[in-house]
Amino acid sequence: MANKPNPSLVVTADGRVLLQEAPIRDPGPDEVLLHVVATGICGSDIHLWHHGRIGDITVDGDCILGHEAAAVIVSVGSNVKHLVKGDRVAIEPGVSCGRCFLCVGGRYNLCEQVAFSGIYPHHGTIQRYKTHPASHVHKIPDSISFRAAALLEPLSVVMHALRTSPITIGAPVAIFGAGPIGLLAMAAARASGACPIVITDVDAARLDFARAFEPSCRAYQVRRGDSPTETGDRIRDLFERNAKAAPSGHTESEMPQLVLECTGMESSIGAAAYTVRRGGTINVVGVSPRITIDKVPFMHMSLAEIKLLFINRYHDTWPAAIRAVEGDLIDRRKLESIVTHTFQLEDAVKAIQLVGGVSTSEKTVVKVQVVDGVC
């Protein structure tokens, strides 16, 4: 393998993205060597490129990007018995230490020593060949395409959110942000029994996509310049069934008991506080490049006992995510439709430029994947 080409998409410490040849390692005893077939470009990849950081995580040197990936096993290490060459797999990108109290307690997503693909200094999946611990790849059935399998990582994020803030059948839910995470959140919430579901965004084209993706949803285009209270009131209108509502203007029991905030924007979190019902929950699923958020309506949330939750990635979600897709709880065709653009690995720079707004497309951009070969 040493002489084979291995193009990779690299972000540099000075904010450039470029295609570079990367070395190919032989797998260690507990590793597998993978041919990465598909990788989705995530908003976090854009944060690392544009801002050089996500919160306290910084790009301090060259790093291969990518973590939403599916692959084929090329070879296995001497200790690996449950996987063989040719197996189709989804890659779980975060490898924890396995020894700290968080790992031992099952919350390995919070491990402080996690080695996460695409986060410096741990190289990611936008390359042809990559080694990875065998414990962190998951076999996928033939019925799940590589395109869909590369979406199991963001689906896992959503599933972790729904485990921390469960949905009951018939529960009204609001989803802020109609990007890939928001669409997957809508699909998972629908599969969990949420009804009605209102999805919001500032982008009309994305809301059109959301309506086609899930025709039963209600959509609201957030008006730039509106205050959080104004936005919240207008979203609440879509949940109201009683034309003669309470003096406050809304029947509180009809309002969403859960808001899945999928943008990470400060203004959106504020609007969520004025959308969710009293005693409800806001779960912040989105990632922000900012280290702090200032304008949280503290007293409004305190008096209404609104719970504000945050999640970090996921743990123990991959087998369930695979079963959900294989069993059509999450429709595979809908899942694949989220991928609006694909680029061959050699054109990975063009792919990230499209997601990052450097270039444009006549077609609505939702999820962009970098593929190697036929996907």
N, C-alpha and C positions, 0 to 999 in steps of 0.2 A: 504493500500500500504506500510505502514511503515515496515512490516516484509518481504517484497519481496526483492530478491537480485537485486542490481543495480551496476553491474560492470562498471568501467569507466577507461579511459586511461588518466593518469596523467603525466604531465611534472613537474619536481621539480626545485627549484631554483639552485640546484647544478648539473643540466644537466642530470638527469636520466629520463627514461620513465618507468612506471610500471602500472600494473592493480590494482586498488583499489576499494573497496566498497564505494559507495557514498550515502548519505542520500537522501530520496525521500520527497520532499516538497509537501504539498497540494497547489493547485493553489490559488492565490489571486483572488479578485473579478474580475479583468480585465485580468486574465491569463488563460492559458490552461495547463493541464498536458499532456505531449506527450510521446508516446512510439516511440523512435527514431529507425527507421527501417534501414536506410542507411546513412552513412556519408563518404564523400570522404576525403582522406588525401591530404592536400594542401602543396605547397612548403613553405608557411609561418609557418605551423606546424613544418617543419623540421628546419627552421631558429630558431624558439623558442627553440627547443630541442638542436640543435648543437651550437648555438651562444648565447642563453639566451636572445635574443632581436631581434627586427626588427626596425632598426633606433633607435628612442628614446623610443620605447615600450619595456619594460624589464619584464622578469619573476622574480618577487620578492617573490614568494611563490608557493606552489602547485596549479596547475590549470589543470582542465580537458580540453583536446584539442578538436578541431573539430568545423567546422562552415558550411560545405557544406552538408546540411542534408535534409532528408524527413522523415515524421513521420505519425503516426495515433494518433488522439486525444483520450485520455483515459477519461478525465473529463474536465469540463469547470467551470470557476468561475461564481459567482452569477450575474455579470453584462454582461456576454457574451451571446449574442442572435443570432449571425450570424454563429456560429459554434456549432456542436453537437458531442457527443461521436461517434467515428467511422469514422469521416471525415478524408480523406487523404489530407495531407498538405505538402507544402514545407516551410522551415523555413528561414525567413529573419533574419540573425544573429545580425545585428547592430541596436540597439535600442537607438535612440537619445533622447535628453531632451524634444524636442517639444516646447521649449520656447525661445531659443536664436534667434538672428536675422537670422542666417543661416537656422535654422529649419523653422522659420516663412516664410522665403523667398523660401523654397522648396529645399534647398541644405543641407538636413539633414545628408548627408554623411560626411560633414565637421564639424559637431557638435563636440565641444571639450569635451563634457560630454558623448559621446556615450558609451554605454555598449555593447561591442562586444563579442559574444560567443567565448570562447577559448583564449581570451586575458585577462591575469591576471588583476583584480581578478574575472573576469566573466567566470564562468565555461561553457565549450563547449558541443558539441553534441555527443561525443563518450562516451556515457553512455546509459543505457536502458531507463531510465525515466528522463525527464527534464521538468521543468516549463518554460513558455515563454509567453510574452505579446501576447494576442489574436490579437492585431493590427498588429503583425509582423509574422503571419503565413498566408499562401495563399493556398486556396483549389485548388486541382489539379483534373482533370478529370480522369476517370478510364483508358482512353487510354494512359496516361503517367505513366510509371512504376516508382516505387520508385528509381530504379537505375538511370533513366533519370531525375527524379525530384531532386535528390541530385546534379545534374550537373547544375541546374538552377542558383545556386549561382555563379560559375565561368562564366556561360553564361551571367549573369547580369553584371559582370565586363566588358566583351567584349562589350555588348550592350551600356553600359555607355561610353566606349571609342569611339564607332562609333557615338554616339550622340554628343560628343565633337569635333569629326573630321569626319563629314559625308562623305559618299562615293556616287558618282554619277555613273549612269549606264555606263559601259565601262571604268571606271577609273582603271588604273594600280595600283596595291597595292603590297607591300612587307611585309612579316610577318617574324619577326626574332624570332626563337624559335619554335620547333615542339613538345613542351610538351602539356599538356591539354589546357592551355590558348591559345597557338598558334593554335592548331587544331580547337578550338571553334571560334577563331578569323577568321580563314580561312572559316569555315562554315558560319559565320555571314556575312563576307565580300562577299562571293559568293552569299548568299541570297539577299544582298543589290545591286548586280549588278557589282561587281568588276571583271575586266578582262583585262589582265591576272593577275594571282596571283602567286607570287614566294614566297616559304617558305624556310627558311634556318635553319640549325642546324649544330653542330659539330658531331652529332651522326648519323651514316649511318642507323642504325636500325630504329631510329625515323623517318628519312626521308622516308624510305621504308614504314613505317606505314602511313605517311602523304600521300604518293602517292596512297596507297590503299584506304585511307579515302576519298580523293578527287582526282580522276584520272585526272581532268583537270588542276591541279596545276603543276607548274614547281618547281623543288627542287634543292637546292644548298647546298653542304656540305662545311661548312666553314673550311678552312685549318688552323690548329693551327700554330701560328707563323707568319701568314700574318699580315701586317699592316692594319689599318682601311681603308686606301686608296686602297690597293690591294684588300681587301675583297669587298669594294664597287664597284670597277671596274668590278670584276668578276660577281657580282650579276647583275649589269647593263647590262652585255652582254646578259643575259637571257630575258631582255625586248626589246632589239634592233631588229627591223624588217628590217632595211635598211642595206644591205650588204656593201653599200658605204656610211658609216656614215659620220657625220660632222668631221672636223679636230680634234675635241676633242676626237673622237673615239666613240661617242654616239650621237644619235638624242635626244636632251633634251626633246622634247615633248612626246617621247615614254617612258620616265623614270617614275618611280612610283611617283604619287603625294602624296602618304601617305605611311609611314612605321609604322606598328604597332610593337613596340619593346616589346616583351613578355618575355624577360629574366632578365632584370634589371642589366645586366652586363655592366660595364663601356666600355669595348672594343666593345661591340655590339652597344651601343649608338653612339660611334665614327664611326663605320662602317655605321650605318644608315645615318649619316650626309653626307657621301660620296656616298650613294646610292640614296637618295631621289632627285627629280628634284629641280631645282632652283625655289624658291617660294613655295616649298612643305612643308609638315608637318610630323614631327616625334611625335608619341604619345607613351609615355612610359607607358606600361601597366604592365610590370613586376615589381616585388618587389625585392629590394636588401637588404641584411643584413648590408650593409655599410651605414654609416651616410652621407658621402660626396662622390662625384664623381669629379675627378680632370681633367681628360684628355678629355675635350670637345673642339672640334675644333672651337673655338669662332669666329675667323675672317672669316673662310670659311663659317660658318653659317650666320654670319652677312652680308657678301657681297652677299650671295645668298638669303637673306631674308628667311631662313629656320626657320619655327616655331617649337619650342620644347615644347610639352605639357606633362603634367603629370595628371594622374587621381588617385582618391582615392575611391575605392570601387564603389558605385553606388547609385542612388536614383530614385525611381519611375520606375524601370525596370521590376519588377517581373510580373505584369499582362501581359506586352508585351512579356516577355520571355515565359510565359506559352502559350499565344496565338500563338507565333511563332512555338513552338514545337507541340502544338495540331493541328495547321493548316499545318504542315509538311513543313513550310518554312525552319526550321531546321529539317532535317530528323531524326526521332526517332531512327531508326536502326543504323544510323551512330553515333548518340549521344551515344547510349548504347555501341557501339563498343569501345569507348574511355576507358571504364572500362575494363581493361585487367586482373585485379586480384581482388578477393574478399576474405575477411577473416571474420569469425564469431567474434562477439564482444569479446568472451573469448580469442581470438588470436590476439587482437588489437596490442599488443606489436610486434608480428611478422610482422604485416602489416606495422607499421611505420618503423621498421628496414629494410624492403625491400625498401621502398621509400627513406629512409635515407642512403642507400648504405651499411648497416651493413651486410645484406644478399643479395643473388643474385637469379635470376630466369633465366631459359633457354628461357623464353618468354619475349619479349620486354615489359618493364614496362612503362605504360603511366599513367593511373589513377588507384589507388588502393582505394577500398571502404571497410569500415567495416560495416557489416550487422548484424542484429539481427533477426534470423528466415529466412523464405523464402523471397527473394527479387526479 
